[in-house]
Amino acid sequence: MNHPVPGQPVQVPVLALGDVLLVSLQGELHDGMAEQLQQDITSRISTSRVTGVVIDISGVDIVDSFLGRVLAEIASTARLLAARTVLAGMRPAVAITLVELGLTLPGLITALDVDRAMEVLSQGGS
Amino acid sequence: MHISGQASATSLPIGSDADLAWVRQHVRQCAAQLGFGLVQQTKLVTAASELARNTLVHGGGGHAEITPLDNGLTRGLRMRFADQGPGIRDLELAMTDGYTSGGGLGLGLSGAKRLVHEFRVDTEPGRGTTVTAVAWVAQVPASRKGLQ
């Protein structure tokens, strides 16, 4: 299967699993798509009874400072709207690169995969 | 010092966020072909993304030039990002972690510098900015005791 052509933006689907929103990011993410996603998640949280957001980035090759900022802002906004965000599935190479870049995303809850992220949310607390 | 190998430079336009995606994809393909490991590939693509975005956001667009290198010992990749924008007035300040003029996190230049081996910024107020970043394939000392 070919990679999607980078010139063709695709909207990122946001799935609802009970009171948790699940977002799975794949491959190339345009800046505009990331900002659109931020708006989509925020409006979904405010209009439904969402208490948690899981963002799965296991399919993401790189996280640069722009995407890192968007992810941190999604988590901050969700927290203000009474929902917790867990970032799941970061690839080891991405983690190494982010630390070297200086972007350690403090305050963002992480989990190794989506299953564990759901566990974290079901446990409550922080 | 840098002796260009057989392959030649590729020039890519930077005028939109879709172009950033093309630059990232091209850098990843080149880095993989040159033998960079997965972590180094990820660092290179991330650095390219930061620098290409600077070209777009601060320089008003420009182009990227991606050149495979071979210095006889190992292979490398040179990435050059050029714009004809306003230039950087205070380069030292712009290279400081956390300094931003564009609403980002201020990690673009300083962060990208940490992800590569050689880094150079040529800028002149009113004339534009060219950032050159070079990374070399890590030379792992081969363990061949058993073979000799």
Interface residues (C-beta under 8 A of the other chain):
Chain A: H3 P6 G7 P9 E28 H30 D31 G32 D61 I62 V63 D64 S65 F66 G68 R69 R91 P92 A93 V94 I96 T97 E100 L101 G102 L103
Chain B: D17 A18 L20 A21 W22 R24 Q25 R28 L38 V39 Q41 T42 K43 V45 T46 S49 E50 R53 D97 G104 L105 L107 G108 S110 G111 A112 R114 L115
